Every structure is written in structure tokens, then in C-alpha cells.
Amino acid sequence: TIILLIFFLSFTSVSKTIHIDVEGLVCDFCAQSIEKVFMKQPGVEKVNVNLNDGRVIIKMADVFQDDEDGISNDRIEKLFLDAGYQVTAIMR
């Protein structure tokens, strides 16, 4: 059973979820542009933009990108700034 567990764990990826509060997300175009930007980043599996809450939820594969959390807060903030939005909080 230990061998089966090791085999299973070697093919199971663990995802990390990042919650980001953002100012200025008001329309479907905003959501689509953010989704497009983040889906181009290595390790990003899913992006969910909630316009009502001004929150973006990013699901990351457990892969190294910038640091042990996958994508660094600095990169997240820069991607949003480049797209014209201001990050107010990042929660992991």
C-alpha cells in the first residue's frame, strides 16, 4: 500500500488558490482582460473574476514560478497595474 500511495502522490498535483481584491473591475471586458492576462502565466489553471466583490481568484498548479507560492505578489501587482487596475489586497 505504501508503494501505491507514493505512486498516487507522484501523479497528484496540489493547487494553490490566491484571492486578490482589485479596484476598477466594473464590466465584462474588465473580467475578460484579466482572465486573458493571467491564463498566459505559467502554472495558472483557472481565473475567476467576481465583478460584484471586486475579487479575482486564481487557482495555481503547485509549480515553481517566482517563489514557493507560485506567482509572487510583486508579479501579480505588476500584471494588474499593466492592465490598468489597482490591487488592494492579496490573500493566499
C-alpha positions as CSV (number, residue, x, y, z in Angstrom):
1,T,0.0,0.0,0.0
2,I,2.9,2.4,0.6
3,I,4.1,1.9,-3.0
4,L,0.6,2.6,-4.3
5,L,0.4,5.8,-2.1
6,I,3.8,7.0,-3.4
7,F,2.7,6.3,-7.0
8,F,-0.6,8.2,-6.5
9,L,1.1,11.2,-4.9
10,S,3.6,11.4,-7.7
11,F,0.8,12.0,-10.2
12,T,-1.4,14.2,-8.0
13,S,-0.9,17.9,-8.3
14,V,-1.7,20.2,-5.5
15,S,-3.3,23.5,-6.3
16,K,-2.9,26.8,-4.6
17,T,-5.6,29.5,-4.5
18,I,-4.9,33.2,-4.5
19,H,-7.6,35.7,-3.6
20,I,-7.0,39.3,-4.9
21,D,-9.0,42.4,-4.2
22,V,-8.9,44.8,-7.1
23,E,-10.2,48.3,-7.7
24,G,-11.8,49.2,-11.0
25,L,-13.3,45.9,-12.1
26,V,-16.7,47.0,-13.3
27,C,-17.6,45.3,-16.6
28,D,-17.3,42.0,-18.5
29,F,-14.5,43.4,-20.6
30,C,-12.5,44.0,-17.4
31,A,-13.1,40.4,-16.4
32,Q,-12.1,39.0,-19.8
33,S,-8.9,41.1,-20.0
34,I,-7.8,40.0,-16.5
35,E,-8.6,36.3,-17.3
36,K,-6.6,36.6,-20.5
37,V,-3.5,38.1,-18.8
38,F,-3.4,35.6,-16.0
39,M,-4.1,32.5,-18.1
40,K,-0.9,33.3,-20.0
41,Q,1.1,32.9,-16.8
42,P,2.8,29.5,-16.2
43,G,1.1,27.4,-13.7
44,V,-2.3,29.2,-13.7
45,E,-5.1,26.7,-14.0
46,K,-8.2,28.9,-13.6
47,V,-9.1,32.5,-13.1
48,N,-12.5,33.6,-11.7
49,V,-13.3,37.3,-11.7
50,N,-16.2,38.4,-9.4
51,L,-17.3,41.9,-10.5
52,N,-19.7,42.4,-7.6
53,D,-17.0,41.9,-5.0
54,G,-14.0,43.3,-6.9
55,R,-12.2,40.0,-6.3
56,V,-10.2,37.8,-8.6
57,I,-9.5,34.2,-7.6
58,I,-6.6,32.4,-9.2
59,K,-6.0,28.7,-9.0
60,M,-2.3,27.8,-9.5
61,A,-0.8,24.4,-10.0
62,D,1.8,23.7,-7.4
63,V,4.8,24.6,-9.6
64,F,7.7,26.9,-9.0
65,Q,7.4,30.2,-10.8
66,D,8.6,33.1,-8.8
67,D,8.7,31.7,-5.3
68,E,7.3,28.9,-3.1
69,D,3.8,30.4,-3.6
70,G,3.9,30.1,-7.4
71,I,3.5,33.6,-8.6
72,S,4.9,36.4,-6.5
73,N,2.8,39.3,-5.1
74,D,5.1,41.7,-7.0
75,R,4.3,40.0,-10.3
76,I,0.5,39.9,-9.5
77,E,0.5,43.6,-8.7
78,K,2.5,44.5,-11.9
79,L,0.2,42.4,-14.1
80,F,-2.8,44.3,-12.7
81,L,-1.1,47.7,-13.0
82,D,-0.1,47.0,-16.6
83,A,-3.8,46.2,-17.3
84,G,-4.9,49.4,-15.6
85,Y,-6.1,48.1,-12.2
86,Q,-5.0,48.6,-8.6
87,V,-4.6,45.7,-6.3
88,T,-5.8,46.4,-2.7
89,A,-5.1,43.0,-1.1
90,I,-3.6,39.6,-1.9
91,M,-4.6,36.6,0.3
92,R,-3.1,33.2,0.0
